[in-house]
Amino acid sequence: MLELQSKPWRDIFYESSDDLTLYARHYPAPDERYRSVICLAGLTRNSRDFHKLATYLSTHPETPRNVYCIDYRGAVARSTIRTGATYIPTVELADVLDFLTIQGLHQVGIVGTSRGGIVTMLMAAARPTAMGPVVLNDIGPVIETRGLARIVNYVRRMPSPKTWADAMQIMREINERGFPDFTDAQWDQMARSVFEEHKGRLVLSYDRKLGKAIGMVDLSRPFPPMWPEFVALSKMPTFVIRGEHSDILSAETLNEMVERHPNLRTMIVPHQGHAPTLAEPDQVEAIASFFAVND
């Protein structure tokens, strides 16, 4: 068993095919009996988002499993590139597949939040043998233009806070419509995923060039639907979680996903929007149960 010091994860650094140093967290289980899980975050988010879920899954009293939370290229203090040209889901998929090969992981369970769910659907089409059961967190084959516009606008114009109180207020202003019941502690937790301290000041936890990359999205027309990629998931047990106030995954799209997938489970998270935190007890237990019955 891995010996840990002051934290329940170990840091993993690995090389991408284009020689970037990328990062992941590994939350180790006591043994290898149960299927490993990888967690893929949203566009501007990172491995910190999954701390509660990964801790719960890796220390579960009945089905503890190894959990790997993978950062995308471009995370501050991890890896940056000269241009944002490779900040695209197909390249991020290649990075994830490289990670699986390096770690010797096969038929992994996947938790994909937002952008991570897009990468997951691409994997189902390109390398289905690499994956097992899938959790899609507030993402589907149709992305609502209104929600996409909101994301594009805040990524391109994210302010730079001077204090953690400023960071909390920024998160509240951007997201309070989707999360009307959030407490100060929850806004603080969100802020500490989006921002981090670097040389005595608060900076974004992602490369600002990501804003330029996503700014290339044409908001005058619907985002191309990914129904073929979603249908590629039909051989894998799939659990779709939707926030009640989501402006990215509509109720109509979720209903059509149920019709097109023969083994689809769903969960609606009340009082949360895009994307549910996967940190509340009912959410982490539902995900743990889903993986347990599909080992």
C-alpha distance (Angstrom), angle and dihedral (degrees) to the residues before:
residue distance angle dihedral
M1 . . .
L2 3.79 . .
E3 3.77 114.4 .
L4 3.80 112.2 -134.4
Q5 3.77 128.5 -165.2
S6 3.81 119.7 -159.7
K7 3.78 101.4 -20.2
P8 3.81 135.6 53.4
W9 3.80 94.0 -125.1
R10 3.76 138.5 55.9
D11 3.78 124.4 -135.5
I12 3.79 118.7 -116.7
F13 3.79 123.0 -164.7
Y14 3.78 119.5 -172.2
E15 3.79 139.1 168.4
S16 3.79 124.5 -108.8
S17 3.79 122.0 -141.5
D18 3.83 88.7 -99.5
D19 3.83 92.9 51.1
L20 3.79 101.1 -100.7
T21 3.78 118.6 143.7
L22 3.79 106.8 -124.8
Y23 3.79 130.9 -171.6
A24 3.79 139.5 -137.5
R25 3.79 137.4 167.9
H26 3.80 120.5 -129.2
Y27 3.80 117.8 -155.8
P28 3.82 101.7 -166.5
A29 3.79 126.2 -143.1
P30 3.81 122.6 -149.4
D31 3.82 91.9 -106.2
E32 3.79 143.9 -7.8
R33 3.82 99.7 -98.9
Y34 3.78 97.0 113.9
R35 3.79 132.3 52.5
S36 3.79 116.3 -85.3
V37 3.80 118.8 -121.0
I38 3.79 130.5 -148.5
C39 3.81 122.2 -157.6
L40 3.81 121.7 -149.7
A41 3.79 118.0 -166.2
G42 3.78 134.6 -145.6
L43 3.79 125.5 -85.8
T44 3.81 99.8 -78.9
R45 3.79 97.6 20.1
N46 3.77 134.6 90.1
S47 3.79 148.4 -163.3
R48 3.82 92.4 -61.9
D49 3.81 89.6 72.7
F50 3.80 91.0 70.4
H51 3.81 100.1 48.0
K52 3.81 96.8 112.2
L53 3.80 94.1 41.6
A54 3.80 93.9 45.5
T55 3.79 92.5 47.3
Y56 3.80 90.8 49.9
L57 3.80 94.6 47.9
S58 3.80 94.9 45.1
T59 3.81 94.4 48.7
H60 3.81 98.7 36.3
P61 3.85 108.6 145.3
E62 3.81 93.6 -132.0
T63 3.81 108.6 23.6
P64 3.83 109.8 22.4
R65 3.79 111.7 177.2
N66 3.79 138.7 -179.9
V67 3.79 111.7 -98.7
Y68 3.80 125.2 -162.7
C69 3.81 119.7 -167.2
I70 3.78 110.1 -163.4
D71 3.80 126.1 -154.8
Y72 3.78 118.7 -146.5
R73 3.78 122.1 -123.2
G74 3.78 111.4 -85.3
A75 3.80 99.0 45.2
V76 3.80 110.1 146.2
A77 3.81 112.6 -101.1
R78 3.81 89.1 12.3
S79 3.80 110.1 67.1
T80 3.77 137.2 -28.4
I81 3.76 132.1 -179.3
R82 3.79 133.3 -151.5
T83 3.79 94.4 -111.0
G84 3.78 134.2 17.2
A85 3.79 92.0 -120.5
T86 3.81 94.2 114.8
Y87 3.80 96.1 44.8
I88 3.80 89.7 105.4
P89 3.82 131.9 115.2
T90 3.82 95.8 -112.7
V91 3.81 91.2 57.2
E92 3.79 91.3 43.7
L93 3.81 87.8 52.7
A94 3.81 89.5 53.6
D95 3.83 89.5 51.4
V96 3.82 91.0 51.0
L97 3.81 92.1 48.5
D98 3.82 89.4 49.4
F99 3.80 88.5 53.0
L100 3.81 92.5 50.7
T101 3.81 90.6 50.7
I102 3.79 93.9 48.0
Q103 3.81 92.3 48.3
G104 3.81 93.7 43.0
L105 3.81 92.7 -123.0
H106 3.80 121.6 160.3
Q107 3.81 134.2 -177.1
V108 3.78 91.3 0.0
G109 3.75 124.9 -176.9
I110 3.78 111.5 -115.9
V111 3.79 133.7 -150.1
G112 3.80 108.8 -166.7
T113 3.80 120.3 -175.9
S114 3.81 115.9 -164.0
R115 3.84 104.5 -55.4
G116 3.80 87.3 21.1
G117 3.80 88.9 58.8
I118 3.80 90.4 53.0
V119 3.80 89.2 53.2
T120 3.81 88.4 48.1
M121 3.80 93.4 53.3
L122 3.80 89.8 48.2
M123 3.81 88.7 52.3
A124 3.79 90.7 52.3
A125 3.79 89.2 57.4
A126 3.81 97.0 40.5
R127 3.83 105.7 32.8
P128 3.81 111.4 8.9
T129 3.82 92.8 160.5
A130 3.81 89.3 66.2
M131 3.77 94.0 64.5
G132 3.77 143.8 62.0
P133 3.82 129.7 -178.2
V134 3.79 116.6 -4.3
V135 3.79 136.7 -147.5
L136 3.81 114.6 -160.5
N137 3.79 110.8 -163.8
D138 3.81 111.2 -153.3
I139 3.78 96.5 -34.9
G140 3.75 135.4 104.9
P141 3.79 141.5 158.4
V142 3.82 92.8 -74.5
I143 3.81 118.0 58.3
E144 3.79 115.5 -161.0
T145 3.81 112.0 -122.0
R146 3.80 93.3 -140.1
G147 3.78 92.6 57.7
L148 3.80 93.1 41.8
A149 3.82 90.1 53.1
R150 3.80 90.2 51.8
I151 3.79 91.1 52.4
V152 3.81 94.3 45.6
N153 3.80 91.3 50.1
Y154 3.79 96.9 50.4
V155 3.81 94.4 42.7
R156 3.79 91.0 52.8
R157 3.81 94.7 44.4
M158 3.80 105.7 31.7
P159 3.83 108.4 152.0
S160 3.80 123.0 -132.1
P161 3.83 110.3 -117.1
K162 3.78 121.9 -145.5
T163 3.82 95.7 -155.6
W164 3.79 138.0 21.0
A165 3.81 87.7 -108.1
D166 3.82 88.1 58.2
A167 3.81 89.9 48.7
M168 3.79 91.4 51.6
Q169 3.80 90.9 50.7
I170 3.81 91.5 50.6
M171 3.79 90.5 52.4
R172 3.79 90.8 47.6
E173 3.81 93.6 50.9
I174 3.81 92.8 49.2
N175 3.79 98.5 42.5
E176 3.82 111.4 22.3
R177 3.81 93.7 101.5
G178 3.79 89.5 61.5
F179 3.81 95.3 38.9
P180 3.82 106.7 36.7
D181 3.80 94.4 159.1
F182 3.80 98.8 49.9
T183 3.79 116.5 132.5
D184 3.79 126.0 -139.7
A185 3.80 88.3 -101.8
Q186 3.80 91.0 56.4
W187 3.82 92.8 47.8
D188 3.79 88.1 50.2
Q189 3.79 91.0 51.2
M190 3.81 91.1 50.4
A191 3.79 91.2 48.3
R192 3.80 91.2 52.4
S193 3.79 90.1 55.8
V194 3.80 94.5 49.9
F195 3.82 96.3 40.2
E196 3.80 134.7 36.2
E197 3.78 137.4 -176.0
H198 3.80 116.2 -100.5
K199 3.79 123.7 172.4
G200 3.76 92.6 -19.0
R201 3.79 98.8 -47.9
L202 3.78 138.4 83.2
V203 3.79 116.6 -102.6
L204 3.77 135.0 171.7
S205 3.79 117.9 -86.1
Y206 3.79 88.8 -131.5
D207 3.78 137.0 52.7
R208 3.82 111.3 -89.9
K209 3.80 88.3 -135.9
L210 3.79 85.4 76.3
G211 3.80 86.1 74.1
K212 3.79 90.8 58.7
A213 3.79 91.3 46.8
I214 3.80 94.8 51.7
G215 3.80 89.8 41.5
M216 3.81 86.6 73.2
V217 3.82 89.3 71.7
D218 3.80 110.4 112.4
L219 3.80 104.8 -130.3
S220 3.78 92.5 -176.4
R221 3.79 90.4 79.9
P222 3.81 133.8 38.8
F223 3.79 117.6 -86.9
P224 3.83 108.0 -101.1
P225 3.83 107.6 -92.3
M226 3.79 118.6 -118.2
W227 3.80 101.2 -148.7
P228 3.85 95.0 134.7
E229 3.81 90.1 52.2
F230 3.79 91.3 46.7
V231 3.80 92.2 48.4
A232 3.83 86.8 54.2
L233 3.82 85.0 67.5
S234 3.80 90.9 61.6
K235 3.82 91.7 97.9
M236 3.80 91.8 55.2
P237 3.81 125.0 70.7
T238 3.80 103.8 -110.0
F239 3.80 132.4 -162.8
V240 3.80 116.9 -165.1
I241 3.79 118.8 -162.5
R242 3.80 117.7 -165.5
G243 3.78 128.9 -172.7
E244 3.79 112.1 -128.5
H245 3.82 90.3 -128.3
S246 3.80 96.8 39.7
D247 3.81 116.8 149.6
I248 3.82 92.0 -174.0
L249 3.82 104.6 51.6
S250 3.80 112.4 40.4
A251 3.78 125.5 -153.1
E252 3.81 88.3 -119.3
T253 3.79 92.8 56.0
L254 3.79 90.9 47.2
N255 3.80 90.5 53.0
E256 3.79 90.9 51.6
M257 3.82 90.4 48.5
V258 3.80 88.4 56.0
E259 3.80 90.1 51.7
R260 3.81 93.8 49.4
H261 3.83 99.5 43.2
P262 3.83 118.6 66.8
N263 3.82 95.3 -157.8
L264 3.78 106.4 36.2
R265 3.79 126.3 141.1
T266 3.81 122.2 -169.4
M267 3.78 138.6 -161.7
I268 3.81 128.7 -172.5
V269 3.81 114.7 -151.7
P270 3.82 110.1 -149.5
H271 3.81 121.5 -135.4
Q272 3.81 93.6 11.4
G273 3.80 131.1 101.9
H274 3.77 132.8 -172.8
A275 2.89 108.3 11.5
P276 3.82 123.8 4.4
T277 3.78 110.6 -131.6
L278 3.83 97.2 -124.9
A279 3.78 85.3 -143.9
E280 3.81 102.6 100.1
P281 3.85 118.4 97.7
D282 3.81 95.3 -115.4
Q283 3.81 91.5 50.4
V284 3.81 97.2 48.3
E285 3.81 92.1 43.9
A286 3.80 91.8 50.0
I287 3.82 90.6 52.1
A288 3.80 92.3 45.9
S289 3.82 90.6 51.0
F290 3.80 91.7 47.9
F291 3.80 92.6 54.2
A292 3.82 92.2 42.9
V293 3.80 94.0 57.2
N294 3.81 91.4 45.8
D295 3.83 100.6 47.7
